[in-house]
Amino acid sequence: AITSFAGNMVSGNSYTATIPAAASGPATNGYYLKMTSAATSGGQVINFSKRFSISGMTGVVPAAAAAGVAASAGSLDGPATINSVSNNAGGNAGSGAAAGGDEYAVPYGQQTGGTKYAPMQPIPPTKITKKNFTPLNPTSAVVIARTNLPPAQGVVTTLTQSQTFSVVSVENTAAPVAGPTGDMAKFLNRWKD
């Protein structure tokens, strides 16, 4: 995706948006629309339109977008629909077999739009053996705020990639320990009702 542009729902199923000519360059069948619908029961559905061309674009096509056009091999089909709607609004909302993985590969800070995608969280080991710790991700530049910051704009939700590991549990087959006997049994029986 080159970037996100906000538009206005005029009426019915009509939607208008303005795309600056310098946003990208000319790319035959290099554009598609991404439509995100949030479900009241949790999760969302992301639909993509067929690919199309836009005339009059005067900017430069980003390398990632050019690679995506080349990978489509002339097909007019957009990316596959991503359905992460949960039928269980309780604990599983939005955790279905969501995206195909491409969304989660884009660094969080470079993502645009109302939905951000966070990579799968690593599984902690059963034993810590590391002596020198290194950050999981590279550090980023930070500017300390000296005044109140404006409210965050645009981010509606963050989806974290579902875990792919599984855990096997087994029944404890050890026999239970017998109750107290002798003097201890007599002592404990004093408080029986």
N, C-alpha and C positions, 0 to 999 in steps of 0.2 A: 504494500500500500504506500502510496506517495504521502498522503496526509489525510486528515479528516476536515470536512467543511460542513458547517452547520447550515441548515436551510429552514424553510418554513412550510408547514403543512397548510396548503391553501384551502382546500375543501375536498371532501370525499377521499379519493385515493391519489390525489395530485400533490406533488412535492416539488418545490423549486429551490435551487441552490446556485450560487455563483462561484465559479472556479476561476481564480486568477490565471491568465494566460502563461505567466512565468512559473506556475507551480510545477510544471514538467514540460518535457519536450514532445514532439510528435512521435507516437508509437502506434503502429497499426495493431488494432485489437489489443491495445495495452492497458485498457481501463475496464473496470467493472465496479458495480455498486455493492457495498456491504451494508446489509440491513440487520440491525440487532433488535430483537423483540424480547422484553423481559416478561417472564411469566409470573402471575400472582402467586402461584404455588411454589415458586422458587426456581432458580436457573434461568436460562435464556436459550433462544434459538437464533442462530446467525445464518442468514441466507445471502447468497451471492448471485448477482445477475450474470447474464451472458456477457462475454467480453465485447467491447466496442471501441471505436476510434473517436477521438475528439479533434476537430480541425482547429487550426489557429493557435495551437500551443507553441510557445516561444522559448520555454525554459530548457533545462537539461534533464534527460531521463536518468533518475538515480540508478546506480549499478544494480542494486537488488531488484528494482522494477524491471530493468532490461533483462536480467537473468530469468525472472518469472515469465516474461513474454517469450523468451527463447525456450523455456521449459514447456510451455504450453503447446509447442510444435504446431502452431497454426490453428489449434482447436479454439472454438468460440465459447466453450464451456468455462464458467468461472470455477472457483474452488468448491469443494463439496460442502454441503450444509453441515453445520455444527449444531447438534441438538443436545443441550445439557439440561433439559427440563426434567425435574424430578417429580414423579407422581406421589412422592412422600414428602409433604411440605415440612416435615419434622426435621430429622437429623441429616437427611441426605440431600437437601436442596442444592441443586447445582453441581452435584458431584458425579453425574453420569459419565458415560464414555464420551467425554466432551470432544475437544479438538484433536486433530490429527497429529499434533505435535509441533507444527511450524510456528504457531502463535507463541508457544512457550520457549522457543529458541531465541526470540528477539529480546535483547537486554531490556529490563524493566524501564530504565530511564529513557529509552529510545522509542517507546510505544506511545501512540497517540490514540485519541478517542475515549469514549466513556468506559470501556472495559479494558482492564490491564490483565496480563497473564503472567503468573509467577511460576517458576520452575518447580518440579517435584522436590519436596523436602527430603534430604538424605535421612537414611535410617541410622540411628545411633548404634555403634558397636556394643557388644556385650562386655567388652573390656577395653579400658583406655590404656593404650601402650605408647602413644605419641608423647615425646618429651618436649619438642619444639613445635608450637602451634603457628599455623599460617592462616590468613583469612581465606574463607571459602570463595569470596568474590573480590576483585580488585577494588581498591579504595577509589572514591570519587571526590571531585573538587567540592569544597563546602564554603559557602559564604555565610558568615554569622549575621543574623538579622539584628539590626540596631533599632528598629521600630516595629510596631505591630504589623504582621503580615496580613494581606487580604485573604479572604476565604479561598480555599483550593477550588479551581474551576475545572469542570469537565469530567473528572473521574467519578464514575457511578459505582463501579464494583471491581473487585479483583478476584479472578479465578485462579486457584492453585491447581497445578496438574495432579491428577489422582495418583495414589501410590500403586505400584505394580508388584509389590512383594506380598507373600502370603505367610501365615503363621500356622504351624501344625501343633495342636494341643492333644495331649493324651491323658487318659484317666489315671488317677493315682490308685494303683492296685495294692498298696501297702495295707495290711490289716490294721484296724484301729487299736490303740493302746487300751488295755483293760482298765476299768475304774479302780479307785483306791481300795486297798484291802487292809485288814487288821485294825490297828489303832487309828489310822487315818480315816478309815471308813466310819468307825464309831464317832470320831471327832466331827466329821462332816454331817453325820446323821442327826446331830444335835439341833441343826437348824432346818431340818425338813419340816414342812408344814403338813 
